[in-house]
């Protein structure tokens, strides 16, 4: 069995099929991990979502901000935005089944045997692995419950911007979601800066890329993340692996073998 990790697909289904063909991925034997953002902005979000759903136990998906946005739109909480490409999912005969499956996916996947962590944006320097796992489970439990609409309604916003163990309710959940799905820049205490989307060199005063701060609890783990297309797969921390290489923006989709580090890439087809 091989385990492969793919960057932000965002509906680029053709490119996904090409990298899996390069890897000789066997859906009956191998496992495919996704750093999230399966859907939106690319041309084939429905096919992408169906593919991961049909992989069953051979898929591990960490929820991304676009995946959560799809859930909010499906519930009528948010309108479809310009550039969204999720209408085909909402109109599909199997929409309810697909969305129910998506809502059950984690914010953080922890694989103890391989000492691997999978999430969309990253883990802030103010958390150790235990705290990150506990916080992820908190939100996942609500997202999978009958109260999920309240969570989706309250997850939008940039405040609070710094972790405090005493936070409760929606503000606590919102910050957890922002750490796992939106984070790029923060300070050493985990205070977020969510407006800047440029590369690592563009850090605003007082902030730096989240992965630039020492976090001793992560030093024995391999962490796979996406979300930050401007990095183009470059992360200076050797045990952190940036996998969003901007496929939906006309660049490449990256697939990485979890154990060997082998890379497969497919360049975006012209529209």
BASEVEX-946505 format. One record per residue (C-alpha): x, y, z. Coordinates in pm, whole numbers, plus 50000, padded with zeros to 5 digits. Example, Ala and Ser with C-alpha at 12.3 -4.5 7.8 and 13.67 -1.06 7.14 Angstrom:
NODE      c1      c2      c3
NODE   51230   49550   50780
NODE   51367   49894   50714
***
This chain:
NODE      c1      c2      c3
NODE   50000   50000   50000
NODE   50121   50349   49910
NODE   50004   50672   50069
NODE   50003   50981   49850
NODE   49926   51341   49954
NODE   49778   51587   49705
NODE   49767   51965   49714
NODE   49465   52188   49669
NODE   49266   52034   49384
NODE   48987   52296   49375
NODE   48795   52115   49105
NODE   49093   52053   48875
NODE   48983   51694   48820
NODE   49169   51635   48493
NODE   49499   51731   48653
NODE   49418   51510   48952
NODE   49367   51212   48723
NODE   49696   51284   48547
NODE   49907   51296   48862
NODE   49743   50979   48992
NODE   49819   50808   48662
NODE   50183   50917   48690
NODE   50192   50768   49040
NODE   50021   50448   48926
NODE   49772   50503   49205
NODE   49560   50197   49273
NODE   49230   50296   49441
NODE   49183   49942   49569
NODE   49521   49930   49741
NODE   49663   50280   49788
NODE   49546   50571   50005
NODE   49507   50932   49894
NODE   49536   51217   50143
NODE   49411   51565   50054
NODE   49513   51889   50224
NODE   49164   52022   50153
NODE   48995   52263   49916
NODE   48870   51979   49702
NODE   48626   52216   49534
NODE   48565   52562   49393
NODE   48710   52787   49123
NODE   48819   52492   48908
NODE   48600   52345   48633
NODE   48507   52003   48776
NODE   48427   52037   49145
NODE   48148   51780   49131
NODE   48367   51512   48972
NODE   48641   51582   49226
NODE   48407   51554   49523
NODE   48252   51235   49390
NODE   48594   51081   49332
NODE   48708   51132   49691
NODE   48372   51019   49824
NODE   48391   50699   49620
NODE   48741   50623   49749
NODE   48583   50551   50087
NODE   48842   50433   50340
NODE   49116   50491   50083
NODE   49080   50869   50121
NODE   49174   51109   50401
NODE   49056   51467   50356
NODE   49130   51769   50575
NODE   48865   52037   50536
NODE   48970   52360   50366
NODE   48808   52703   50360
NODE   48649   52639   50020
NODE   48501   52312   50142
NODE   48345   52490   50440
NODE   48221   52766   50211
NODE   48043   52505   49999
NODE   47866   52373   50308
NODE   47758   52725   50407
NODE   47625   52802   50058
NODE   47439   52471   50048
NODE   47262   52567   50371
NODE   47166   52911   50238
NODE   47392   53080   50490
NODE   47614   53244   50229
NODE   47546   53342   49867
NODE   47747   53204   49580
NODE   48032   53443   49508
NODE   48172   53555   49175
NODE   48422   53292   49068
NODE   48258   53009   49261
NODE   48217   52688   49062
NODE   48001   52484   49298
NODE   47659   52509   49132
NODE   47689   52165   48975
NODE   47736   52015   49321
NODE   47433   52193   49461
NODE   47220   52076   49167
NODE   47346   51717   49164
NODE   47103   51434   49248
NODE   47351   51303   49505
NODE   47420   51646   49659
NODE   47281   51558   50001
NODE   47494   51246   50026
NODE   47810   51422   49910
NODE   47762   51719   50143
NODE   47685   51496   50441
NODE   48010   51310   50373
NODE   48205   51636   50342
NODE   48065   51759   50674
NODE   48209   51451   50845
NODE   48567   51518   50732
NODE   48823   51640   50988
NODE   49012   51965   51023
NODE   49320   51769   51126
NODE   49417   51412   51045
NODE   49673   51261   51283
NODE   49852   50943   51174
NODE   50052   50817   51469
NODE   50227   50522   51296
NODE   50387   50748   51034
NODE   50407   51053   51266
NODE   50222   51254   51003
NODE   49979   51544   51033
NODE   49742   51658   50758
NODE   49559   51991   50761
NODE   49471   52271   50523
NODE   49656   52583   50640
NODE   49880   52477   50929
NODE   49917   52464   51307
NODE   49989   52788   51498
NODE   50302   52819   51715
NODE   50091   52861   52029
NODE   49961   52502   52002
NODE   50128   52169   52056
NODE   50004   51858   51876
NODE   49776   51762   52163
NODE   49609   52104   52172
NODE   49570   52110   51795
NODE   49410   51766   51796
NODE   49177   51855   52084
NODE   49068   52183   51920
NODE   49007   52012   51587
NODE   48790   51749   51754
NODE   48585   52021   51926
NODE   48486   52178   51596
NODE   48443   51847   51416
NODE   48203   51727   51682
NODE   47980   52032   51633
NODE   48006   52015   51253
NODE   47883   51656   51262
NODE   47599   51733   51504
NODE   47251   51876   51456
NODE   47393   52218   51557
NODE   47618   52244   51251
NODE   47421   52531   51096
NODE   47499   52755   51390
NODE   47867   52677   51347
NODE   47859   52754   50974
NODE   47674   53080   51038
NODE   47929   53190   51297
NODE   48256   53084   51135
NODE   48301   53395   50918
NODE   48514   53681   51051
NODE   48868   53767   51161
NODE   48808   53805   51534
NODE   48920   53685   51780
NODE   49268   53681   51631
NODE   49471   53526   51915
NODE   49434   53206   52110
NODE   49305   53211   52467
NODE   49213   52891   52647
NODE   48918   53070   52806
NODE   48745   53133   52473
NODE   48411   52957   52443
NODE   48135   52898   52191
NODE   48134   53044   51843
NODE   48431   53281   51893
NODE   48643   52984   52000
NODE   48526   52773   51706
NODE   48582   53059   51462
NODE   48943   53103   51568
NODE   49008   52728   51552
NODE   48866   52719   51199
NODE   49073   53023   51099
NODE   49392   52860   51226
NODE   49329   52537   51040
NODE   49186   52676   50716
NODE   49293   53040   50664
NODE   49624   53102   50842
NODE   49931   53227   50660
NODE   50094   53492   50878
NODE   50091   53520   51257
NODE   50319   53625   51543
NODE   50500   53407   51795
NODE   50195   53404   52022
NODE   49967   53292   51740
NODE   49802   53629   51669
NODE   49669   53606   51315
NODE   49706   53843   51022
NODE   49449   53725   50769
NODE   49456   53999   50505
NODE   49791   53934   50337
NODE   49796   53655   50077
NODE   50133   53712   49912
NODE   50442   53495   49947
NODE   50641   53447   50267
NODE   50862   53749   50201
NODE   50559   53981   50215
NODE   50500   53941   50588
NODE   50345   54253   50744
NODE   50538   54423   51026
NODE   50525   54215   51341
NODE   50421   53897   51164
NODE   50591   53605   50991
NODE   50485   53281   50820
NODE   50331   53050   51080
NODE   50591   52780   51007
NODE   50885   53012   51080
NODE   50835   52997   51458
NODE   50995   52714   51658
NODE   50745   52457   51780
NODE   50923   52175   51957
NODE   50610   51959   51973
NODE   50609   51937   51592
NODE   50976   51857   51540
NODE   50918   51480   51526
NODE   50620   51506   51290
NODE   50582   51547   50915
NODE   50314   51809   50850
NODE   50138   51831   50512
NODE   49949   52152   50431
NODE   49813   52353   50140
NODE   49616   52679   50118
NODE   49912   52907   50041
NODE   49951   52897   49663
NODE   50199   53186   49663
NODE   50456   52959   49830
NODE   50453   52742   49516
NODE   50548   52440   49725
NODE   50848   52601   49897
NODE   50867   52578   50276
NODE   51202   52615   50457
NODE   51108   52383   50744
NODE   51224   52039   50624
NODE   50947   51849   50802
NODE   50667   52079   50680
NODE   50547   52012   50325
NODE   50365   52285   50130
NODE   50157   52118   49860
NODE   49947   52398   49710
NODE   50126   52485   49389
NODE   49849   52694   49238
NODE   49691   52452   48992
NODE   49365   52645   48980
NODE   49563   52960   48898
NODE   49722   52801   48592
NODE   50023   52640   48756
NODE   50058   52282   48877
NODE   49891   52019   49089
NODE   50139   51843   49316
NODE   50118   51487   49451
NODE   50374   51368   49706
NODE   50446   51015   49822
NODE   50420   51036   50199
NODE   50708   50802   50278
NODE   50959   50846   49995
NODE   50894   51211   49908
NODE   50853   51130   49538
NODE   50670   51410   49356
NODE   50430   51392   49061
NODE   50304   51710   48897
NODE   50051   51804   48631
NODE   50033   52150   48474
NODE   49691   52309   48446
NODE   49524   52267   48110
NODE   49450   52599   47934
NODE   49085   52698   47975
***
